[in-house]
């Protein structure tokens, strides 16, 4: 806060470039800190462990539960296998993530930033490393200002080594999503992995080390676009971390409980704990600001102090602007559930759920067998010696099962027509041909169809495909036979 | 927007820039210093780039760069790599007699694909991009072959061409110009055309056709066969089928008999290497009318 006396004088000359003010957040305990611990444990576990989960898909497909197989152009996720042409599922997931972010933001503000964002999670982890090695806030500040003694060098080396180890594990875990994890781990250790694996690990290790180790809140304030968008997503009904200035002001340092009423002072005793614990180093008492990631650690810190001075908790609390106004006017704020359930959040949720249900439905309905036919256009038809007309088609059969399958390709309609595979012979032309498609593959077959000359220049018919195994399954596709 | 409007913004304690637009002012928030350093780093990067890579345009060229990299050099490298990748296939092709190609499906497939590319470069001018031919230029998709349609025959035709002067191995034959040289009279030509149209089922037999049958037996059967079934040894077309190189109507047939035809194709041996010719033959054979040497059938598995 600037005191009014600062405003009268001539403006001070100011550098165009500011050095980063180091932030040394103090350790704090409380309900939101515990929630943050829990979310950190869950998200980090998911990130590091997922690639090591196995999933039996039989002999023809990888056994990794979650695998993004770029070379084979497949995406495996537990029982679901996504082909490139089914990429709309991934697009759907991205849209769900987007709408989900809108939903969360409109309901509870920047909860994503405060708890689940990777930048927050790893920064939090690194800050804990700082505390383990350098001690809590005061010790860290002392060490920062201390001269470079052997002890300081040793501590710093140890700290950066731990940073590096975590960064390496983080970068290393990423590549296991893209290849069989145990094999890649062995290859990686023995120097036999692909160059791209080493490059990826090097880049992700460097970014983790730099972004979580040093840039920290700078990422949230200067690099991340999301805080800028969020200003548009928040409204007066969103739950955000709010300092109740009507209750706290005027603040007075070290005020005794007894004198509070007499002097008409606020509850804030200006102990600065909310600033000390803040991982982005802001003062929440200045109101909502771009640096606030609503991690609510200041709430934990303030609640503790309020308990000590015998005042009710919640001087800093999750509250909507409307609540804050109501509370100031002496009314009771709306219950949380009512705050969360309002047209805007319900609409977002409905949209989010509709996309999710639609995708689930599509996933349940999709077939694992697909046929398509493309007519050769150059030339469209060929007249043969005996006067019959031949058309050529490229028939594609997608076998999305993880086993080799044999199929019967048949003609539906087009009387008098027969066909043969390019690899077959015309003298054995028939109404059906059989073809084998490798597991989890697209079979491409050039098929010649001959039909007697006729009056019709365009004859519609269909290619059918039927699986020749007990599980069965069939599909068909329309095609046109053309004549001179 | 004068500087004297600069003041300290009360809520944030930050200096303003002195601008104002409809009551909205800009705060003079300093950039983080690391940002400045990132900016300097990009300048250093740019300078290093200019040292290492071609950068400064001169009058007729550009600075070379210490790494010696050029986009042309990179292209040449990539072409060489591509060539090296193709080398084993070309070597295998050169070593395999064409009639044995179907025994090696992978090599055959590679040959067909290579032939497709070579066809686009060398053959489309006459035979069309889809090999459908044109009047006087055979359609290579159909099952009618003047000189034979198995792999070996096609390879031979491509290598030696047809009716090439001064080339001993070329496919050669010459149909007499029966009308122009006075070997047949006008009504005889009319009759023989009617006969040919009868044996190709384009019209019913009539008196002219019956007279033409005798003319045919005397003048045409030696090359085209007694029944008009053609003779591949001399490239004499089969006259009983539905495929006509120049057209099957009475007028065109009469013109053919009167003036004869003399379709030529260049000999590609010497212009293209034997491996490329094999690839072309394999591609033409794969278009749907290739004869003999039926490859392994996948359905037989």
Interface residues (C-beta under 8 A of the other chain):
Chain A: X1 X2 X4 X6 X7 X11 X12 X14 X15 X16 X17 X18 X19 X20 X215 X218 X222 X286 X287 X376 X377 X378 X379 X382 X383 X384 X385 X386 X387 X390 X392 X421 X422 X423 X424 X425 X426 X433 X434 X435 X436 X448
Chain B: X6 X7 X8 X10 X11 X12 X13 X15 X28 X30 X31 X32 X33 X34 X35 X36 X105 X128 X129 X130 X131 X132 X139 X141 X142 X143 X144 X201 X238 X241 X242 X243 X286 X288 X289 X294 X295 X296 X297 X298 X299 X301
